[in-house]
Every structure is written in C-alpha cells, then in structure tokens.
Amino acid sequence: MKLGLSKKPERRVHQLQTGHSERLRLYHAEPVSPEKVRSFEKLLHRDLNYLRMIGEWFDLSVADAMAHIQFTIIQYDGIDNLAEKMRQHRV
C-alpha cells in the first residue's frame, strides 16, 4: 500500500505502474486543503512508521489505510498553522 500525496492521483498511479509488474489501483483519494496536505502526509507516515516497508509503501489493508487517513484528518484538521507548529515541535 502506498500512502502519499498527489494533485493528480490517477496520473500518479499511471507513473508508478511503469516500475511494477503487478497492477496498481487507486483505492482512495481524500480532498485536503493545500496548506495542510504535506503536514497530514508527514503525520500519517510518522504514525504508521512501524508498518513501513520502504519509502511511502506500507504493509496494511485498504480499510486500515483509509481509517488512518480519516483519523489523521479528524485529529489535525482543526489546528491552525499546523505546519508551523510541527516545525516548532520538530515533528
């Protein structure tokens, strides 16, 4: 399972497909405000680090990935200046 950000997720799947023999699929795309998208990705990757295989590839099911994504958004969406607060706390 790859967890990452993209402005054009379908196009990104196509780009990733070039290096993979197995068929890749886009299971879920979540709209996120542009000013928070990188922070959400960083927090999601941090929280799922124990499941990281390599890079942005994680060993988890589609349902678990969707639950983690939605939880991250719920938990952090209401925080103003999220990126700045993350830098201050070295997250």
Backbone torsions as a table, in degrees:
resi	resn	phi	psi	omega
1	MET	NA	127.0	176.2
2	LYS	-102.1	129.3	176.6
3	LEU	-115.6	114.9	-179.0
4	GLY	-162.5	173.7	-178.5
5	LEU	-103.2	151.2	176.7
6	SER	-163.3	138.1	174.6
7	LYS	-72.6	-27.6	-179.6
8	LYS	-130.7	81.4	-173.5
9	PRO	-59.2	-38.8	-179.5
10	GLU	-63.3	-41.4	178.1
11	ARG	-64.9	-39.0	179.4
12	ARG	-64.1	-40.8	177.1
13	VAL	-59.5	-43.9	179.2
14	HIS	-60.6	-42.2	178.6
15	GLN	-63.5	-43.3	-179.8
16	LEU	-67.3	-30.0	-176.7
17	GLN	-60.2	-31.1	-178.3
18	THR	-53.5	-37.7	-176.7
19	GLY	-94.9	10.4	-175.4
20	HIS	-128.3	137.0	177.6
21	SER	-81.0	-29.3	177.6
22	GLU	-84.4	148.3	179.9
23	ARG	-69.1	125.4	176.9
24	LEU	-93.3	146.2	-179.9
25	ARG	-133.6	146.8	172.2
26	LEU	-89.6	114.6	-178.4
27	TYR	-93.3	-29.3	-174.1
28	HIS	-159.0	138.8	173.0
29	ALA	-132.1	131.7	-176.8
30	GLU	-118.1	121.0	176.7
31	PRO	-69.3	130.7	-177.6
32	VAL	-136.3	144.0	179.5
33	SER	-60.6	136.9	-176.1
34	PRO	-55.3	-33.5	-177.9
35	GLU	-75.8	-11.7	-179.3
36	LYS	-113.5	-9.2	-171.5
37	VAL	-60.2	-44.7	-179.8
38	ARG	-66.6	-37.7	178.1
39	SER	-64.6	-44.3	178.7
40	PHE	-60.7	-43.6	179.8
41	GLU	-62.2	-44.1	-179.9
42	LYS	-62.6	-44.0	178.8
43	LEU	-65.7	-41.5	178.2
44	LEU	-62.0	-47.0	179.1
45	HIS	-63.8	-38.7	177.8
46	ARG	-62.8	-46.7	-176.9
47	ASP	-68.4	-26.0	-178.9
48	LEU	-104.6	14.2	-176.6
49	ASN	-54.6	-34.5	-179.0
50	TYR	-67.3	-13.9	178.1
51	LEU	-106.2	4.2	-176.5
52	ARG	-69.9	132.9	175.2
53	MET	-95.1	-56.0	176.2
54	ILE	-163.6	137.2	179.0
55	GLY	56.5	-122.8	179.9
56	GLU	-100.0	19.4	-179.8
57	TRP	-101.8	128.7	-174.1
58	PHE	-127.2	152.3	179.0
59	ASP	-97.0	85.6	177.0
60	LEU	-155.8	160.6	-178.0
61	SER	-76.9	165.0	176.7
62	VAL	-59.8	-45.3	-179.1
63	ALA	-61.4	-43.3	178.8
64	ASP	-66.5	-40.1	178.6
65	ALA	-61.9	-46.2	179.4
66	MET	-62.6	-40.3	179.2
67	ALA	-63.9	-43.0	179.2
68	HIS	-65.5	-41.1	178.5
69	ILE	-61.9	-48.8	-179.0
70	GLN	-64.7	-38.5	177.7
71	PHE	-63.9	-43.0	179.4
72	THR	-59.5	-44.5	-179.7
73	ILE	-65.2	-45.8	178.8
74	ILE	-61.2	-43.4	-175.3
75	GLN	-68.7	-36.4	-170.3
76	TYR	-114.0	-8.5	-173.8
77	ASP	-63.9	-31.8	-177.3
78	GLY	-81.2	-0.1	-177.6
79	ILE	-88.2	119.0	176.6
80	ASP	-73.8	147.2	178.7
81	ASN	53.9	45.0	-175.5
82	LEU	-57.7	-46.5	-178.3
83	ALA	-60.6	-42.4	179.7
84	GLU	-65.2	-42.7	179.2
85	LYS	-64.9	-36.0	177.4
86	MET	-65.8	-40.7	177.9
87	ARG	-63.8	-41.8	179.9
88	GLN	-61.6	-34.7	-176.7
89	HIS	-100.4	8.0	177.7
90	ARG	54.5	46.3	177.7
91	VAL	-90.5	NA	NA
